[in-house]
């Protein structure tokens, strides 16, 4: 369970972000601060794994808070969620080691993907003592996507742009996912996601895992095959 600290001055936004975070499996909010000074104090007391920081705050803004976190050597990762969209702020936040930068307003799916990426990042670092360049590229999301095998023509109703979105989503997953999860992650209808998944499965690009549990129909879950 990743322990998350929220540093955000707007009480309504605090509550929305808290609810969003706790909808993602494996994450729990352990504290909330209304400004950077309170945030630093809670980091020192609670030792969170991850701090989600706004930039525009009274008393001490998010950028100064991030600088202080790095200067004092606190071992906490950072995701910025903020209305700040100017290039200088974005650059300075990233220079100070933010794992991700999400601009307000945002949808739940964007935060969910950021947290899932963070989970994959931490999981890999916890499991390995050394990394290959390829593994590091995947962690940093800088690897060029591997092209699918040549194909003559997509089936009627499928298009290349959506197919690549599905492929990119699948490549980020560490566990098999359902058509419903793919649909939510990509932003398409579940029946549409199922068609793309079935197409990829027929081409041998994904593996199919049929899971049976309790009462009801079995759930098909899909995982991108790792090519060497």
Secondary structure, DSSP 8 states (H G I E B T S, - for coil): -EEEEEE-S-HHHHHHHHHHHHHSTTEEEEEEESSHHHHHHHHHHH--SEEEE-SS-SSS-HHHHHHHHHHTT---EEEEEES---HHHHHHHHHTT-SEEEESS--HHHHHHHHHHHHHHHHHHHH-SS--HHHHHHHTT-S--------S---TT--HHHHHHHHHHHHT-SS-EEHHHHHHHHTS-HHHHHHHHHHHHHTTSEEEEEE--SSS--EEEEEE----
